[in-house]
Amino acid sequence: MNPIRYREDIRPLSEFRANTAAFIEQIRTTRRPIVLTQHGRGAAVLVSIDEYEQMVERLALLEDVRRAEEQIARGEGIDHETAKQALLDRFAR
């Protein structure tokens, strides 16, 4: 995701309502999110579907890493050689 350009990418909700197609095109072309404001305060962030899917995938991966770190801290992990052999055995089937 490209970084936000504050002068271009923070817009009022009323402007979005009036120019929805143009906003969607801007998101597609620039690959930057748009921050919508309501009464002068941030209300929502618009991102392309591709960017959203990438964010969800990254978040899921980070959650898996966090869970794995917790398991290792509890002593639930297995050593490298055991894991390697388990995978080799599984693929040999």
C-alpha positions as CSV (number, residue, x, y, z in Angstrom):
1,M,0.0,0.0,0.0
2,N,1.3,3.4,-0.9
3,P,1.5,6.0,1.8
4,I,-1.3,8.5,2.2
5,R,-0.8,12.0,0.7
6,Y,-2.6,14.1,3.2
7,R,-3.6,16.9,0.8
8,E,-5.1,14.5,-1.6
9,D,-6.3,11.5,0.4
10,I,-8.2,13.0,3.3
11,R,-11.6,14.0,2.1
12,P,-15.1,14.8,3.6
13,L,-17.8,12.2,3.5
14,S,-20.1,14.6,1.6
15,E,-17.6,14.8,-1.2
16,F,-17.4,11.0,-1.4
17,R,-21.2,10.8,-1.6
18,A,-21.2,13.2,-4.6
19,N,-18.2,11.6,-6.4
20,T,-18.1,7.9,-5.5
21,A,-16.9,6.7,-8.8
22,A,-14.1,9.2,-8.9
23,F,-13.0,8.1,-5.4
24,I,-13.0,4.4,-6.4
25,E,-10.9,5.3,-9.5
26,Q,-8.4,7.3,-7.4
27,I,-8.0,4.3,-5.1
28,R,-7.4,2.0,-8.0
29,T,-5.0,4.3,-9.8
30,T,-2.9,5.5,-6.9
31,R,-3.1,2.3,-4.8
32,R,-3.4,4.7,-1.8
33,P,-6.2,4.6,0.8
34,I,-8.6,7.5,1.2
35,V,-9.5,8.7,4.7
36,L,-13.1,10.0,4.9
37,T,-14.0,12.6,7.5
38,Q,-17.3,13.5,9.0
39,H,-17.7,16.7,11.0
40,G,-13.9,17.2,10.6
41,R,-12.9,13.9,12.2
42,G,-11.8,10.7,10.7
43,A,-14.7,8.4,10.0
44,A,-13.6,5.6,7.6
45,V,-10.7,4.5,5.4
46,L,-11.3,3.2,1.9
47,V,-8.8,0.8,0.3
48,S,-8.9,-1.3,-2.8
49,I,-10.1,-4.9,-2.5
50,D,-6.5,-6.1,-3.4
51,E,-5.0,-4.0,-0.6
52,Y,-7.6,-5.2,1.8
53,E,-7.0,-8.9,1.0
54,Q,-3.3,-8.4,1.4
55,M,-3.8,-6.8,4.8
56,V,-6.0,-9.6,5.9
57,E,-3.5,-12.2,4.8
58,R,-0.6,-10.4,6.6
59,L,-2.7,-10.1,9.7
60,A,-3.5,-13.9,9.6
61,L,0.2,-14.6,9.2
62,L,1.2,-12.4,12.1
63,E,-1.5,-14.1,14.2
64,D,0.0,-17.5,13.4
65,V,3.4,-16.3,14.3
66,R,2.1,-14.9,17.6
67,R,0.4,-18.1,18.4
68,A,3.5,-20.1,17.6
69,E,5.7,-17.9,19.8
70,E,3.3,-18.5,22.7
71,Q,3.4,-22.3,22.1
72,I,7.2,-22.2,22.1
73,A,7.2,-20.2,25.3
74,R,5.0,-22.8,26.9
75,G,7.5,-25.5,25.8
76,E,5.0,-27.0,23.2
77,G,7.4,-26.7,20.3
78,I,9.4,-29.4,18.6
79,D,13.0,-29.3,17.5
80,H,14.0,-28.7,13.9
81,E,15.1,-32.3,13.1
82,T,11.8,-33.7,14.4
83,A,9.7,-31.3,12.4
84,K,11.8,-31.9,9.3
85,Q,11.4,-35.7,9.6
86,A,7.7,-35.4,10.2
87,L,7.4,-33.4,7.0
88,L,9.5,-35.8,5.0
89,D,7.5,-38.7,6.3
90,R,4.3,-37.0,5.4
91,F,5.4,-36.2,1.8
92,A,6.7,-39.7,1.3
93,R,3.2,-41.2,1.6
